[in-house]
């Protein structure tokens, strides 16, 4: 398996809002499943730490990743 280089950056809330308004943006929520089920961004995808690498390797799109600021959300 070839690993693609991943690039990421922290963005301001305004830039996140612009991405949320773009129908081509894939929103990936990497919080615990129970937190995701309690509330999430509409149309977001919940992935675990184990799933995220395979997902990003198989996807050729811009993704907005969302996580909780606390380590045990």
HELIX and SHEET records of a PDB file:
HELIX    1   1 UNK A   13  UNK A   21  1                                   9    
HELIX    2   2 UNK A   33  UNK A   38  1                                   6    
HELIX    3   3 UNK A   49  UNK A   58  1                                  10    
SHEET    1   A 3 UNK A  45  UNK A  46  0                                        
SHEET    2   A 3 UNK A  26  UNK A  29  1                                        
SHEET    3   A 3 UNK A  63  UNK A  66  1                                        
END                                                                             
